[in-house]
């Protein structure tokens, strides 16, 4: 797991750019670590760095099991 400062160093992106791109789906999502702490999976950041311009975050699977039929 990489912390924000490490992600900033590896990607060259600022904090605000990272969070803006996360909202846009063009940067890997942070993983909650407890409390206010978050981190990013190193593999996700490496995948992003392979092609930052074309990167799209995977869409989380929806839980379709609990709704009305």
C-alpha positions, 0 to 999 in steps of 0.5 A, spaced: 500 500 500 502 506 498 500 513 502 498 519 498 505 522 499 508 516 495 503 516 490 504 524 489 512 522 488 511 516 483 505 520 479 508 527 479 500 529 481 498 534 486 493 532 491 488 536 488 489 533 481 489 526 484 482 527 488 479 530 482 481 524 477 479 519 482 472 523 482 472 523 474 474 515 474 481 517 471 485 515 477 485 509 481 480 509 487 483 510 494 482 504 499 480 506 506 485 503 511 481 506 518 479 512 521 482 518 516 487 514 513 487 511 506 492 508 501 493 506 494 494 499 491 501 499 488 499 495 482 493 500 481 498 505 481 503 501 476 497 500 472 495 507 471 503 509 470 503 504 464 498 509 460 495 515 464 492 518 459 487 512 457 487 509 464 480 508 467 478 506 474 474 499 474 467 500 475 465 497 482 460 491 481 453 492 483 450 488 489 443 486 485 441 481 490 438 485 495 432 489 491 425 488 489 424 482 484 
